[in-house]
Amino acid sequence: MTIKTLSSKVVYQNPWMTVREDDIQRESGAKGIYGVVDKPDCAVIIAIEDDQVHLVNQYRYTVSDSFWELPQGAWESNPDADHLELARGELQEETGLVADKMTYVGKQFIAYGFLNQTCHIYLATQLTLQDRNLDTEEEDLITQSFPIAEFEQMLIVGDIQDVVTTAAWGLAKLKGLIK
């Protein structure tokens, strides 16, 4: 099926995203609209050392609560950055960890019903600790490592509700990259 874009206009924009409304026409000739959120690619990092997985916790304004999740993010100021460089940068920024080995797990779309952002998944190992370099938006971010079994239990019981964390972990496990 193909959908033809008849027109497109930006209806909202800030430093992190652009929202546009597209007038479209389906193959049948039926017309409609699509709301699309444009965001640069992001990276999520599964950082593991000695059977411990490193997580971050921060307040998520949109859902009014704090959650544990894998380190992740995008560089809105450099949207065309290489995703390996992005993954390395986000890992150090949020956790202070530097990985000697970064294994590419794959890529996934986060919510392609309205968002065109691609998320690149990396497994980070052989870790050393350096200084963190948090963004202003991350001033409340804390980091902690958890035994893998405890982390997986957090996923099962719903203590971790971030779909990016869940999907990244699942893909890495299915590919046999995590025992």
C-alpha positions in Angstrom: 0.0 0.0 0.0 1.2 3.5 -0.8 0.1 6.7 0.7 0.7 9.9 -1.2 1.6 13.1 0.8 -0.4 16.0 -0.6 1.0 18.6 1.7 2.9 18.9 4.9 3.1 21.7 7.5 5.0 22.0 10.8 2.5 22.6 13.6 4.9 22.6 16.5 8.7 22.6 17.0 11.1 22.8 19.9 14.8 21.8 20.3 13.9 18.1 20.8 11.2 17.4 18.2 9.1 18.7 15.3 5.5 17.8 14.9 4.0 18.0 11.5 0.6 17.4 10.0 0.5 15.8 6.6 -2.5 15.8 4.3 -2.5 12.4 2.6 -4.3 10.4 0.0 -4.7 6.6 0.2 -4.6 4.2 -2.8 -8.4 4.1 -2.7 -8.5 7.9 -3.2 -9.7 8.5 0.4 -8.0 11.5 1.9 -7.0 12.0 5.5 -4.3 13.5 7.8 -1.3 12.0 9.6 0.4 13.6 12.6 4.1 12.8 12.6 6.7 13.5 15.3 10.2 13.9 13.8 13.1 13.2 16.2 16.7 12.3 15.5 17.9 8.7 15.9 18.6 7.6 19.5 20.7 4.9 21.1 20.0 2.6 24.0 22.9 0.9 25.8 22.9 -2.4 27.6 26.0 -2.0 29.8 27.0 -5.3 31.5 29.9 -6.1 33.8 30.3 -9.0 36.2 26.7 -10.1 35.8 25.5 -6.6 36.6 23.4 -4.4 34.3 23.8 -0.6 34.7 20.5 1.3 34.8 19.5 5.0 35.2 16.6 6.4 37.0 15.0 9.7 36.3 11.7 11.6 36.6 9.6 11.3 33.4 7.4 14.4 33.3 4.9 13.0 30.8 3.9 10.2 33.1 4.6 12.0 36.4 6.9 9.4 37.9 10.5 8.1 38.1 11.6 4.9 36.4 14.6 2.6 36.0 15.7 2.1 32.4 18.7 1.4 30.3 20.8 4.5 29.4 19.5 6.0 26.2 19.1 9.2 24.3 19.6 11.3 21.2 21.7 14.3 20.3 19.3 16.9 19.0 22.3 19.3 18.5 24.0 16.7 16.2 21.1 14.7 14.7 23.4 13.1 12.0 25.9 11.8 14.5 27.2 8.2 14.0 25.0 6.0 16.2 28.1 4.2 17.7 29.5 7.6 18.7 26.0 8.5 20.1 25.8 5.3 22.1 29.3 5.8 23.6 28.5 9.4 24.4 25.1 8.7 26.0 26.7 5.9 28.1 29.4 8.1 29.5 27.1 11.1 29.9 24.5 9.3 31.9 26.6 6.7 33.8 30.2 7.8 33.6 31.0 4.4 32.0 33.3 3.9 29.0 33.1 0.6 27.2 36.1 -0.9 25.5 33.8 -3.2 23.6 30.5 -2.1 21.9 28.5 -4.7 20.1 25.7 -3.6 17.7 22.5 -5.5 18.6 20.2 -4.0 16.0 17.7 -1.2 15.4 14.1 -0.8 16.2 11.4 1.8 15.8 10.0 3.1 19.1 6.4 4.0 18.1 6.2 4.1 14.4 2.5 4.8 14.4 3.3 8.5 14.9 7.1 8.8 15.5 9.8 8.3 12.9 12.7 7.9 15.4 15.0 4.9 15.0 16.6 3.4 18.1 20.0 1.8 17.8 20.8 -0.9 20.4 24.3 -1.6 21.7 25.7 -4.0 24.2 28.6 -2.4 26.1 31.2 -4.5 28.0 34.7 -4.2 29.4 33.6 -1.1 31.3 35.7 1.6 33.2 34.3 4.4 35.2 35.0 8.1 34.4 33.1 11.3 35.1 29.5 11.8 34.1 28.4 14.8 32.0 24.7 15.2 32.5 22.5 17.5 30.5 20.4 20.1 32.3 17.3 17.9 31.7 19.0 15.0 33.5 19.9 16.8 36.8 17.8 14.3 38.7 19.3 11.2 37.0 20.8 8.6 39.2 22.7 5.4 38.1 22.9 2.0 39.7 23.9 -1.5 38.7 21.6 -4.5 39.4 22.3 -8.2 39.2 20.9 -9.5 35.9 18.4 -11.8 37.6 17.0 -8.9 39.7 16.8 -6.7 36.6 14.9 -9.4 34.7 12.5 -9.7 37.6 12.0 -5.9 37.5 11.0 -6.4 33.9 8.6 -9.3 34.7 6.8 -7.6 37.6 6.5 -4.2 35.8 8.9 -2.2 37.9 10.5 -1.3 34.6 7.9 -0.1 32.1 10.1 1.5 29.5 9.4 -0.2 26.1 12.9 0.7 24.8 14.6 -1.1 27.7 12.3 -4.1 27.4 12.7 -4.4 23.6 16.4 -3.9 23.7 16.9 -6.5 26.4 14.7 -9.0 24.6 16.4 -8.6 21.2 19.9 -9.0 22.8 18.7 -12.1 24.7 17.1 -13.6 21.6 20.3 -13.1 19.6 22.2 -14.9 22.4 24.3 -11.9 23.3 23.2 -12.1 26.9 23.1 -15.3 28.9 
